[in-house]
Amino acid sequence: MQGADNASADRRTVLKLTGVAGATATLGSLAGCLGEGEDGNGDEIDLDSLTITQGEFPDVEDPNDHITGPYFNVYDHVYEPLFEVTPGEEPSPGVVTEWDHTGDGSVELEIRDDVVFHQGQQLVAEDIAFTLDRQIDPDVPPVSDQVAGLGSLEGAEAIDETTLELSYSGAPQLAEFEFGNYLRAVSQEWFESDAPVSDGVISGDDADAFNGTGPFQVVDYDPAQNRIVMEPFEDYWGEVPELEEVTFEGETSDSGRVSSLLADETNLIDNVLPDDVGEVESDPDSAIEQVTSFRNIFLAMKNEVEPFDSQEFRQAMNYAVDNEDIIDGVLSGFGHPMSQPTPPGVNGYNPDLEPYEQDLDEAERLVEDAGYTEDDPAEITLTAPEGRYLNDADIGRRAADQIDQLPNVDCEVDIVPFDVVSDANSAGPDDEEIPFFLIGWGVITGDADYGMFGFFHDDGGVQSFRDDELQSELEATQVEEDPDTREAMLQEVNEMAREKAPWVFLHQQESIYGIDEALEWEPREDESVFVWEIS
């Protein structure tokens, strides 16, 4: 699964997730999915190779040094998760064959004894412990944003070559969400001897920079061209896929991705803009696939920077923005207004909360309560990325224009590459350089903790909002073991978050893909793209 896209449970635990559905093909069924097919004209085509073009392409080679969904889509074919899981469903054994909680804040994992890395090392439990240290220990490079999805895990110890003990501080269910989603093993032997490492971070410009245990191995890598080519790994522990080659490419231009699809230069593209849907649908060899994702789009406000240190001011920003106008006017209706950090269908979502509605008079009044007047207005800049989310730059412009209507606020907009926003997201709640920015977060574990811990907790890794009361209530949910009680507690945390307004709540993003008409594929709410689910 992508990033925190897995949820995991042992045989005795049933995770309580509300309304999350969808099944995934297992790696074992990968072989034979792709082969010969027919295009829209009934002509046979060869599907031995597959090209996927994304708006974002990884700018790092280290699998533990990113938390961006499209990066996981690429690297999960190389660095496989330890379980085969879809949010809301019981996991299937993968690299891990059995797992059992011991009742003392630890869980014992048994791993297969026939898993090998692409460069020949055998996977052992110590590799997984080593990987976890890289993710959660601030003294071990890289300083990984993936700690945002591992808040309750405290460490790991290899008992023997195939047995691993993980320790955690929260409820077993929460630990399962976390270790099921983020543990993708790196070979310690390779890292310490042969890997291209700079300051403790894996970094290289060719195929030798990759060494996972997944069903595909990297055979060609050109970061300058945003291109990575993979072939089946013949010594993979599962069934070796029949697909001969998979290529991932990056193309930041929305129109460029559509042009590549219509020119038969690629088989699947992401983030088709609403205005381009008709063009793709009118092409006989192409089709549109879409699903409402678990991704929440919002405007983060760092509350240790003025004027966002005022709750009244943050609430005013919510009343200033016309969310329905953005959805209808910028997204052509492709979006659903949000009222809280947690999307519908995720454990802890509070169905009783309503989205903020635009009320400029109330917004102006609240800004005045925060200490700003028409003669002495608040001066703010909204920073928005371009090309990462559906119409993200236009959404930023529209929201800034709406806020700028207030007589006591002057709001400008700054459109930047996504990595600038990503860095701001990790800079802490007191960082004054970019305190107000548009970003998205996929709550794809199926649990509300992942949607809030990273942003609202001192140990979250991407904290933009510091509030003792909110953090305390969130911590209480992490140690509650009764699923029903925990769900109710998470709903209360969502209500508190709506009131404290750490974000301008925008919308739940619609995932819109363009795909070769000859392919069959059902997109996932968690935004993961796996070639073994394409037939």
Helices and strands as residue ranges (DSSP letters): G 27-29, E 36-38, E 44-46, E 49-54, H 69-75, E 83-84, E 92-93, E 96-101, E 106-111, H 125-136, G 145-149, E 153-160, E 163-168, H 172-182, H 188-193, E 197-198, E 201-202, G 207-209, E 216-222, G 223-225, E 227-232, E 245-250, H 254-262, E 268-269, G 274-276, H 277-282, E 286-301, H 311-320, H 323-329, E 335-337, H 360-369, E 378-385, H 392-404, E 409-416, H 418-425, E 436-442, H 448-456, H 468-479, H 483-500, E 503-516, G 531-533
